[in-house]
Every structure is written in structure tokens, then in C-alpha cells.
């Protein structure tokens, strides 16, 4: 199975900060990488698919990049509603998720 | 607007089985384009893919972690997908989600999710 490792596992940030979360695959997954946001008690929400393509309705402050084994999710200017947990997911071979990154208020 | 509504919370004893349903609206369940997947999340943990079903031809694929205990089926007349998990263990306590993705297309994410169903395994 392909393992997905996210870093950091948590981070503290302020509104307006630029936030970067990384995700590394245990083997090459081309661009078969998706990013989700999850808020407490809610289902995950798809933000980015195919590494860099934005899902409809997602604010443009979110962006994704990378290919092969290393990927990044960037929030250009953190907003109050962005405090949540973010998961990466590979779709190259079945589906596996990273362990999540919790974005907390500084 | 595509929406999935899942069945209510369940409490089961170890060794029992559970069925969770996922009713689709705004979406034709017989389409071959999509698969409905089941993903679970234990308390405070990440997400774990269990398996999925192509809603058009009912082909299924399961995670090796659940191969012998999970069955995913669909009832097109009821616009509902079912997930049956047997031989329940304490560690199966989790929130179970259904979610949609384009079938067989590795550039697809899971774009529509159900609200989640809490399954608690307790003696």
C-alpha cells in the first residue's frame, strides 16, 4: 500500500498568515493527489484534486502543487473559517489518506 | 444538487454485524461514471478507505484491510447504497461516510459526501 505522510501534524497561525502543508507519498503517484478540509463534526470537503486543480466553489486563496512524491497545499492568507484539519489523499492505487494537519489559532 | 443522506447511529455488540445506508438524491444511481465509496474515521484519527461500488454495473473493490468483513451493494430502485460490516470489534467504533468519485479515473477526488453515521461497538 502507498503510505502518505503529512507535515506538520499541527500548526498555529494567525488570520492573514500564509500557511503551507506538505504531503509525501511512499512511492510516485504522478499527480493523483487530493486535498480535503474537515471541520469538527462534519464530513471532509474536497478542496484540490489532481494535485493542483481547484474544486468548484473553493476560494482562490487555496492552491496545490507537486507531482511524483512531494506535494504542497498553500493557503495564501488564512481566514477565520480556515481553522480546520487538512488531509491529503492519494488516488493512484486505491485510496489512502495522510494522518492530517490541524491548523489552530495562534 | 447531488446529496447523500445516511442512516442513523448504531450501537452493536462485538461479533455482530451492521448495515449503513447511503441514499442518493439529485443523482442517477445507475450511472457508470461514478463509484460510491465508504470511508471511516475512528475517534481522533485519520480517514480510512474501506471499499467502493460502481453504481452502474455494481462492480466492487475492497480494501485488503476489510476484504473478508465488508460488503457494499446497491439498490437502484431505492437510490441507495449499503455497506455491511460483519464480525464487529471494539476498534470498528468510528464514523462511517459514503462519498462519490469518478470511477476508474485516478485524477478524481471524492466530491460529494454523506453526513456520516456513528457506529459504536460496545459490550
Interface residues (C-beta under 8 A of the other chain):
Chain A: X1 X30 X31 X32 X34 X36 X43 X44 X45 X46 X48 X49 X50 X53 X55 X87 X89 X91 X92 X94 X95 X96 X97 X98 X99 X100
Chain B: X37 X39 X46 X47 X48 X49 X61 X63 X64 X97 X99 X101 X106 X107 X108 X109 X110 X111 X113 X114 X115 X116
